[in-house]
Amino acid sequence: MSKQDYYEALDVERNATEAEIKKAYRRHAMKWHPDRNPDNKEADRNFKQAKEAYEILSDPQKRAAYDQFGHAGTDPSMGAGAAGAGGVHGAGFADIFGDVFGDVFGGGRAGGKKVYRGADLRYNLELSLEDAVHGTEVKIRVPALATCKTCDGSGAKKGTSPTTCQTCGGHGQVRMQQGFFSIQQSCPKCQGSGKIISSPCGDCLGKGRVRHSKTLSVKVPGGVDEGDQIRLSGEGEAGERGGPAGDLYVQISLKPHPIFQRDNDDLHFDMPIDFSMAALGGELEIPTLDGKAKLKIPAGTQSEKLFRLKSKGVRNVRNGHVGDLYCKISIETPVKLTGKQKELLKEFSELTREGASRHHPREHSWLGAVKQFFK
């Protein structure tokens, strides 16, 4: 299958400037990155095409070869070669775009040396319904990679310093000439850091980061729901080689509640009442998350009847809308009756049967339909 034109892959004109190409790649990469589109083969393919196109068009010599010879000018078998567009899934989102997304992630290059933004972290925070609805402040303990205090992140033993890599001259990049083409790649000696650590720090073993647990205070706004996230900027893992730290995402989950079930901004609960209350009506005290409320039960209330208490639900954390509280009635049949109670119920049943169509309209209607069915 023929390859897509590199300019078409980035949606730019053939005379596009370097800045326009970079901007177009950033837009495509953000949209199609596999981390943002898991299990989406089309997104994976579009991302790889955009990445390959950028690697060619962002290099003046490769672009000139492509403009003159097309894809043949960048074919590895001809001595050039775009860096493979595959194999990106194993790297972090920010790592892949270190040189393109510097303004987004704070990473990028400094004098040609790669720095990497620290990884984002996720913490699952389980809350009671009351805390989620009213808001709270909790302390959490998070394990993460932090900058080594012994060497201040340099990776070098105390009293020593990293030395400039002689292979790349401290640039972190080397240029290799292959016939007509010139390829720039990370320095194999210093792995792109531009520095050599002869005496590694004993605490971080030259990595510049150590495993560390920190305690953070998280303010939970009232109204958060299952699956909501709270972002703590810069509280993720420390970056490599002086790169910025990642973020911490606190993901909310709700504990089951003994009374209420939440449905977005509304609350629901089932309330059993006895036969007498359903038949005669009355007033009940019912629970809400703000205390008690009065609910009038009309005479003749049937099981499954739903009562709505306006604005007794949850205040939405984003728009301030307050949901409702729904109470569903469940008529409980009495059990373990005494002899006297049974006699009274039989007498009551006989009395109501004398006017069944009036006292039991639903049953009367149903029995009529059954008779018609068997005729």
ABEGO torsion letter per residue (X at the ends): XBBBBAAAAAGBBAABBAAAAAAAAAAAAAAABAAABBGBAAAAAAAAAAAAAAAAAABAAAAAAAAAAEAAAABAAAGBEBBBABGAAABBAAAAAAAAAAAAAGBEBBGGBBBBBBBBBBBBBBBBAAAAAAEBBBBBBBBBBBBBAAAGGAGBBBGBBBBBBAAAGGAGBBBBBBEABBBBBBBAAAGGAGBBBABBBAAAGGAGBBBBBBBBBBBBBBGBBBGBBBBBBGABBBBBGGBBBBBBBBBBBBBBBAABBBBEABBBBBBBBBAAAAAAEEBBBBBBAAEBBBBBBBBGBBBGBBBBBBGABBBBAAAGBBBBBBBBBBBBBBBGBBAAAAAAAAAAAAAAAABAAAABAAAAAAAAAAAAAAX
